[in-house]
Amino acid sequence: MNSPVTQALPLEQFKRHLHDQYGEVVHLQTHISHVLLAGPHAYKIKKPMDFGFLNFTDRDQRRFFCHEEIRLNRRLAPDLYLGVVGLDADGRLVETANTQIEPMVHMRRFDQNDRLDNYAQTQGLDDVLIDDLARQIDQFHQNAAIAPKDSHFGTPETVYFPINQNFEQIRGFLTDDADQTQIDRIETASEAAFLALKPTIAARKSSGHVREGHGDMHLGNIARINGKVMIFDGIEFNEDFRWSDTANDLAFLLMDLTDRQFLGAARRLLSVYLESSGDYEALPLIRFYAAYRAMVRAKIALFGIRPDMSADEQAGQWAIFRRYADLAEQFLAPTEASLWITVGFSGSGKSLASMELVQSLGAVRVRSDAERLRHFPERAMRYTPEATKYVYNHLIDIATIGLNAGWPMIIDATFLRAEHRALFEQLAQTLGFPFHILFIECDAPTLRRYLRERTAQGGDISEANEEVLEAQLQKLQPLTTAEHAYTYRLQCDTSFAGQIADIVWAKTT
């Protein structure tokens, strides 16, 4: 429901004052706010509207939510959110937003070309940016407040309510039989996925993964400012939209990247986030939540249809709706899982090769180095036989979660010993998934050179040095005759991208 504006805001007067001081004023609008850009400043004014999921009709409420917007968004973008100011009846800026004047959020202005939905179209999304973004989201999730266990946030019932509501609201717009049939399919698949995941959803709440997140994390709410990735404009007006599983928070961005055809970036973001967080138990939920987020966007496209639109404009909105509906159905469709392992010495490029498989095939990479560091922070305990046994068993557990959730999994470790390789081959056979080996061929002088270069560059989590390499060179147990049948050999001195692309092409044609 929409409530009319109770009193006209003195926007034109404010714009004139801003123009007198700064020159050009840019006035942007959404369905819930006005945003004025002038000089180095941005001012956001909440419209006095009631949409059911938000209510800004009362000035005290608008003031409360302005302060909430500052509080919440300073978690990720402290330099961007400056404070709450006011707009008086004459359209003049007041530094303190008391009860008699209109509250505004005061932000630092940035170039709209730096917003990632715009930036990506002209500059692309490079690996460094995606890795930085993934780790920043993980750090944000780790620091976010955990939902009280007795709250309704993140319970299965709370999770399913907006999913079901989407279908109810969408059906009121549909007249085409094909659209109605597709929505029936998506709803059936969503309900089936929910019922299968219901215990997992409940367990995630109990284990503290329902947190006060961002709620609206997509490329339009992320910017690259002064070389730094900054996430902004989180949900302040509805707690149910904000308090959710961290997997749900992340899934919105993964869906948005996929919709925009940045498939490699989406796949890399997921793997790097999981490597940073260790939260591989989120894997069964990612596609389910991505489908939900796609259906939210599909619904919003229909909400954007107005009677005063031209036929072409309305057709454009329907095209957006169908694009997101197709994407939701794609996320809910059965997938083909497989298990891959690397075999190679430290410095051979296993992690580079495995990341190429992530971006080409949509696999999820798990690095033994990352799990060893996570579970054995004391170096003295990190490389004992007991630690190595624990790490490989833990990698088995992670691979099992991913495979059962329908993800291709790539385990990045040296796998020099046949017994370790056999563990994973047996896992794949037991679960009924294809098993493959990526064998990285690299001669000793090249390995030594690569290790020296990696050490000089820094930044890699691997702790292997030349002494470790020399020991490894004596430990490799050759592949068995059976292993050769499902092994792909890669040359370390040739681009992995091309070699992996050839493998994936051969497997999918």
C-alpha positions in Angstrom: 0.0 0.0 0.0 1.2 3.5 -0.8 0.5 6.4 1.6 0.4 9.9 0.1 3.0 12.5 0.9 1.6 14.3 4.0 3.5 17.5 3.3 5.6 18.6 0.3 9.2 18.6 1.1 11.1 21.9 0.3 13.3 20.1 -2.2 13.3 22.8 -4.8 14.4 25.4 -2.3 17.1 23.1 -1.0 18.3 22.4 -4.6 18.5 26.1 -5.2 20.6 26.6 -2.1 22.9 23.8 -3.1 23.2 25.2 -6.6 24.2 28.6 -5.2 27.0 27.0 -3.3 28.2 24.2 -5.5 26.8 24.7 -9.0 25.2 21.6 -10.7 22.9 19.5 -8.5 22.0 16.0 -9.5 18.6 14.7 -8.3 18.2 11.0 -8.2 15.1 9.1 -7.0 14.1 5.6 -6.0 10.7 4.6 -4.9 11.6 5.3 -1.2 14.0 8.2 -1.3 15.4 11.4 -2.9 19.2 11.7 -3.3 20.8 15.0 -4.1 24.4 15.2 -5.2 26.2 18.5 -5.0 29.9 19.2 -4.8 31.5 16.6 -2.5 28.2 15.9 -0.7 25.2 13.5 -1.1 22.0 14.0 0.8 19.4 11.2 1.1 15.8 12.1 2.1 13.4 9.4 2.9 10.0 9.7 1.2 7.0 9.6 3.6 5.6 6.4 2.1 4.1 3.2 3.4 4.8 0.1 1.3 4.0 -2.4 4.0 7.6 -3.7 4.2 8.6 -0.2 5.2 6.8 2.7 6.8 8.3 6.2 6.5 5.0 8.2 7.0 6.0 9.4 10.5 8.8 11.9 10.7 10.1 10.4 14.0 10.3 7.0 12.1 12.2 8.6 9.3 14.6 10.1 11.8 15.0 6.8 13.5 15.8 5.0 10.2 18.2 7.8 9.2 20.2 7.0 12.3 19.9 3.3 11.7 21.2 3.8 8.2 24.3 5.6 9.5 24.8 2.9 12.2 24.5 0.0 10.0 26.4 1.3 6.9 29.3 2.5 9.0 30.1 -1.1 9.6 31.3 -1.4 5.9 31.7 2.2 4.7 32.6 4.4 7.7 34.2 7.0 5.4 31.1 7.3 3.3 28.4 7.9 5.9 29.0 11.2 7.7 25.9 11.6 9.9 22.3 12.7 10.1 21.5 16.4 9.3 18.2 18.2 8.8 16.2 20.2 6.2 14.1 23.1 7.6 10.9 24.5 6.1 12.8 27.0 4.0 14.9 24.3 2.4 18.1 25.2 4.3 20.5 22.7 5.8 20.5 22.3 9.5 23.4 20.4 11.2 21.2 18.9 13.9 18.1 17.0 12.9 15.7 17.9 15.8 12.0 16.9 15.9 10.8 20.0 14.0 12.8 19.5 10.8 13.1 16.9 8.1 16.0 14.4 8.8 18.5 13.6 6.0 21.4 11.2 5.7 24.6 13.0 4.9 27.1 11.1 2.8 30.3 11.7 1.0 29.7 11.8 -2.7 31.6 9.5 -5.1 31.7 9.2 -8.8 28.8 7.1 -10.0 31.1 5.5 -12.6 32.8 3.9 -9.7 29.7 2.0 -8.7 30.4 -1.6 -9.6 27.4 -2.1 -11.8 28.7 0.8 -13.9 32.4 0.1 -13.3 32.1 -3.6 -14.4 30.7 -2.6 -17.8 33.7 -0.5 -18.7 36.6 -1.9 -16.6 35.5 -5.5 -15.9 36.0 -7.2 -12.6 39.5 -8.3 -12.1 40.7 -11.1 -9.8 42.2 -8.7 -7.2 39.0 -6.8 -6.8 36.9 -10.0 -6.5 39.3 -11.5 -3.9 39.3 -8.3 -1.9 35.5 -8.1 -2.0 35.1 -11.8 -1.0 37.4 -11.3 2.0 35.7 -8.1 3.0 32.3 -9.8 3.0 33.7 -12.6 5.1 35.2 -10.2 7.7 31.9 -8.3 7.8 29.9 -11.5 8.4 32.3 -12.6 11.1 31.9 -9.3 13.0 28.2 -9.0 12.5 25.9 -9.4 15.5 24.5 -12.9 15.9 20.7 -13.3 16.0 19.4 -14.3 19.5 18.5 -18.0 19.5 15.0 -17.2 20.7 14.3 -14.7 18.0 12.3 -15.5 14.8 15.2 -14.4 12.6 16.5 -17.2 10.3 14.0 -19.9 11.4 12.7 -22.1 8.6 9.2 -20.4 8.9 10.7 -17.0 8.6 12.9 -18.0 5.7 10.0 -19.5 3.7 7.5 -16.7 4.3 8.9 -14.2 1.7 9.7 -17.0 -0.7 6.0 -18.1 -0.7 4.9 -14.4 -0.7 6.8 -13.8 -3.9 4.7 -16.4 -5.8 1.5 -15.1 -4.3 2.3 -11.5 -5.4 3.6 -12.5 -8.8 0.6 -14.5 -9.8 -1.6 -11.4 -9.6 0.2 -10.0 -12.6 0.3 -13.1 -14.8 -2.0 -13.6 -17.8 0.3 -15.7 -20.1 -0.1 -19.5 -19.8 3.7 -20.0 -20.3 4.5 -17.6 -17.5 2.0 -19.3 -15.1 3.4 -22.7 -15.9 6.9 -21.6 -15.3 6.0 -20.0 -12.0 4.3 -23.2 -11.0 7.5 -25.1 -11.8 9.7 -22.7 -9.8 7.3 -22.7 -6.8 7.3 -26.5 -6.8 11.1 -26.7 -7.0 11.5 -24.0 -4.3 9.1 -25.8 -1.9 10.9 -29.2 -2.5 14.3 -27.5 -1.9 13.0 -25.9 1.2 11.7 -29.1 2.7 15.0 -30.9 2.0 17.0 -28.0 3.5 14.7 -27.3 6.5 16.9 -29.2 9.0 20.0 -27.4 7.6 18.3 -24.0 7.9 17.4 -24.7 11.5 20.9 -25.9 12.2 22.4 -22.8 10.7 20.4 -20.7 13.2 21.6 -22.8 16.1 25.2 -22.5 15.0 25.2 -18.7 14.8 25.1 -18.2 11.1 22.0 -16.0 11.2 23.4 -12.5 11.6 22.7 -8.8 11.2 23.9 -8.6 7.6 23.6 -6.2 4.7 20.4 -7.4 3.2 20.8 -5.8 -0.3 24.3 -6.7 -1.4 24.5 -6.4 -5.2 26.8 -4.5 -7.6 24.7 -1.3 -7.5 25.5 -1.1 -3.8 29.2 -1.6 -4.1 31.8 0.9 -5.3 35.5 1.1 -6.0 36.5 4.3 -4.3 40.2 5.5 -4.4 41.2 1.9 -5.3 39.3 0.4 -2.3 36.1 -1.7 -2.6 33.3 -0.3 -0.4 29.9 -1.8 0.2 27.1 0.6 1.1 23.3 1.1 1.3 22.4 -1.9 3.4 18.8 -2.4 4.5 17.9 -0.3 7.5 14.1 -0.2 7.2 13.2 -3.9 7.8 14.8 -6.2 10.2 13.6 -9.4 8.5 15.4 -8.3 5.3 18.6 -7.7 7.2 18.8 -10.5 9.8 19.4 -13.6 7.7 21.8 -16.5 7.1 25.2 -15.2 5.9 24.7 -17.6 2.9 21.5 -15.6 2.0 23.4 -12.3 2.2 26.1 -13.6 -0.1 23.7 -15.3 -2.5 22.2 -12.0 -3.6 25.6 -10.8 -4.9 26.3 -14.2 -6.5 22.9 -14.0 -8.2 23.6 -10.5 -9.5 27.0 -11.4 -10.9 25.5 -14.4 -12.6 22.6 -12.4 -14.1 25.1 -9.9 -15.5 27.1 -12.7 -17.0 30.1 -12.3 -14.8 30.2 -16.1 -14.3 33.9 -16.4 -13.6 33.7 -13.6 -11.0 30.7 -15.2 -9.2 32.5 -18.5 -9.1 35.7 -17.0 -7.8 33.9 -14.9 -5.3 32.2 -18.0 -3.8 35.4 -20.0 -3.5 37.5 -17.2 -2.1 34.7 -16.4 0.4 34.5 -20.0 1.6 38.3 -20.3 1.8 38.4 -17.2 3.9 35.4 -18.1 6.1 35.7 -21.9 6.2 31.9 -22.0 6.0 31.6 -24.8 3.5 28.4 -25.9 5.3 26.7 -23.0 3.4 27.1 -24.8 0.1 23.7 -26.6 0.2 22.0 -23.3 0.7 23.7 -21.0 -1.9 21.6 -21.9 -5.0 18.4 -22.0 -3.0 18.9 -18.5 -1.7 20.1 -17.3 -5.1 16.9 -18.5 -6.6 14.9 -16.6 -4.0 16.9 -13.4 -4.7 16.2 -13.8 -8.4 12.5 -14.2 -7.7 12.5 -11.0 -5.6 14.0 -9.2 -8.6 11.5 -10.8 -10.9 8.7 -9.5 -8.7 10.1 -6.0 -8.5 10.2 -5.9 -12.3 6.4 -6.5 -12.3 5.9 -3.9 -9.6 7.6 -1.4 -11.9 4.9 -1.7 -14.6 2.7 1.4 -14.6 -0.5 2.2 -16.7 1.2 5.3 -18.1 4.0 3.3 -19.6 4.2 2.7 -23.4 3.8 -0.8 -24.8 7.5 -1.0 -25.4 8.3 0.0 -21.8 5.9 -2.5 -20.4 7.4 -5.2 -22.6 10.8 -4.3 -21.3 9.6 -4.9 -17.7 8.1 -8.2 -18.7 11.4 -9.2 -20.4 13.3 -8.4 -17.1 10.7 -10.5 -15.2 11.2 -13.5 -17.5 15.0 -13.2 -17.4 15.0 -13.4 -13.6 12.4 -16.2 -13.6 14.7 -18.2 -16.0 17.6 -17.5 -13.7 15.7 -18.7 -10.6 14.8 -21.9 -12.4 18.4 -22.4 -13.5 19.5 -22.1 -9.8 17.0 -24.7 -8.8 17.7 -27.2 -11.5 19.7 -30.4 -10.8 23.4 -30.0 -11.2 26.3 -32.4 -12.1 28.8 -32.8 -9.3 32.3 -34.3 -9.7 35.4 -34.6 -7.6 38.8 -33.3 -8.7 42.1 -33.4 -6.9 45.5 -31.9 -7.8 48.8 -33.7 -7.8 51.9 -31.6 -7.8 54.8 -30.2 -5.9 54.8 -26.9 -4.0 55.4 -24.1 -6.5 54.0 -26.0 -9.5 50.9 -23.8 -9.8 48.3 -26.1 -8.3 46.3 -23.2 -6.9 46.4 -21.3 -10.2 45.3 -24.4 -12.1 42.5 -25.2 -9.6 41.2 -21.6 -9.7 41.0 -21.9 -13.5 38.8 -25.0 -12.9 36.7 -22.9 -10.5 36.1 -20.2 -13.0 35.6 -22.5 -16.1 33.6 -25.3 -14.6 31.9 -23.7 -11.6 33.8 -25.9 -9.1 34.4 -25.0 -5.5 38.0 -25.1 -4.5 39.3 -26.2 -1.1 42.9 -25.6 -0.3 44.7 -27.8 2.2 47.0 -25.0 3.1 44.0 -22.8 4.2 42.4 -25.6 6.3 45.8 -26.5 7.9 46.3 -22.8 8.9 42.7 -22.5 10.1 42.8 -25.6 12.3 46.4 -25.5 13.5 47.3 -21.9 14.2 50.4 -22.9 16.1 53.1 -23.7 13.6 54.8 -26.3 15.8 51.6 -28.5 15.5 50.8 -27.7 11.9 52.8 -30.4 10.1 52.8 -33.3 12.5 51.5 -36.7 11.2 48.4 -36.2 13.4 47.7 -32.8 11.8 48.1 -34.1 8.3 45.7 -37.0 9.0 43.2 -34.5 10.5 43.5 -32.1 7.5 42.9 -34.9 4.9 39.9 -36.2 6.9 38.5 -32.7 7.1 39.0 -32.2 3.4 37.0 -35.4 2.9 34.2 -33.9 5.1 34.1 -30.7 3.1 34.1 -32.6 -0.3 31.2 -34.7 1.0 29.1 -31.6 1.8 29.8 -30.0 -1.5 29.2 -33.1 -3.6 26.0 -34.0 -1.9 24.9 -30.4 -2.5 25.6 -30.8 -6.3 28.8 -28.8 -6.6 31.9 -29.9 -8.5 34.7 -29.9 -5.9 38.4 -29.4 -6.5 40.7 -30.3 -3.6 44.0 -28.4 -3.9 46.8 -30.3 -2.1 50.0 -32.0 -3.1 48.5 -35.5 -3.0 52.0 -37.0 -3.3 51.0 -40.2 -1.4 48.8 -42.8 -3.1 46.9 -43.4 0.1 45.7 -39.8 0.2 44.6 -40.0 -3.4 42.8 -43.3 -2.8 40.7 -41.7 0.0 39.2 -39.3 -2.4 38.8 -41.8 -5.2 36.9 -44.0 -2.7 34.7 -41.1 -1.7 33.7 -40.4 -5.3 32.9 -44.0 -5.9 30.9 -44.3 -2.7 28.8 -41.2 -3.5 28.6 -42.1 -7.2 30.3 -39.1 -8.7 33.1 -38.9 -11.4 36.6 -38.6 -10.1 39.5 -36.7 -11.9 43.1 -35.9 -11.2 44.9 -32.7 -12.4 48.6 -33.7 -12.5 50.9 -30.7 -12.7 54.1 -31.6 -14.5 57.1 -29.3 -13.7 60.8 -30.0 -13.6 62.9 -29.4 -10.5 64.8 -26.2 -11.7 61.5 -24.6 -12.7 59.9 -25.5 -9.4 62.8 -23.9 -7.5 62.6 -20.7 -9.6 58.8 -20.5 -9.1 59.1 -20.9 -5.3 61.8 -18.2 -5.1 59.5 -15.9 -7.1 56.5 -16.6 -5.0 58.5 -16.1 -1.8 59.7 -12.7 -3.1 56.2 -11.6 -4.0 54.7 -12.7 -0.7 51.0 -12.8 0.0 50.5 -16.6 -0.6 49.3 -18.7 2.3 51.6 -21.6 1.4 54.5 -21.9 3.7 56.5 -24.3 1.5 60.1 -23.2 0.8 62.9 -24.9 -1.2 63.8 -27.1 1.7 60.3 -28.4 1.8 60.4 -28.9 -2.0 63.5 -31.0 -1.8 61.8 -33.3 0.7 58.7 -33.5 -1.5 60.8 -34.5 -4.6 61.7 -37.7 -2.8 58.1 -38.5 -1.7 56.0 -38.6 -4.8 54.4 -42.0 -5.3 53.8 -42.5 -9.0 50.2 -42.7 -10.3 48.9 -46.2 -10.6 47.8 -47.6 -13.9 44.1 -47.1 -12.8 44.8 -43.5 -11.9 46.2 -42.7 -15.4 42.8 -43.4 -16.9 41.2 -40.3 -15.2 44.2 -38.0 -15.0 44.7 -34.8 -17.0 48.3 -33.7 -17.3 49.0 -29.9 -17.2 52.3 -28.3 -18.0 53.4 -25.7 -15.5 55.2 -23.5 -18.0 52.1 -23.1 -20.2 49.0 -21.0 -19.5 46.6 -23.0 -17.3 43.6 -21.1 -18.6 43.9 -22.6 -22.0 44.7 -26.1 -20.7 41.8 -26.1 -18.3 39.5 -24.7 -21.0 40.4 -27.5 -23.3 39.6 -30.1 -20.5 36.2 -28.5 -19.7 35.3 -28.2 -23.3 36.2 -31.9 -23.9 34.1 -33.0 -20.9 31.0 -30.9 -21.9 30.9 -31.7 -25.7 
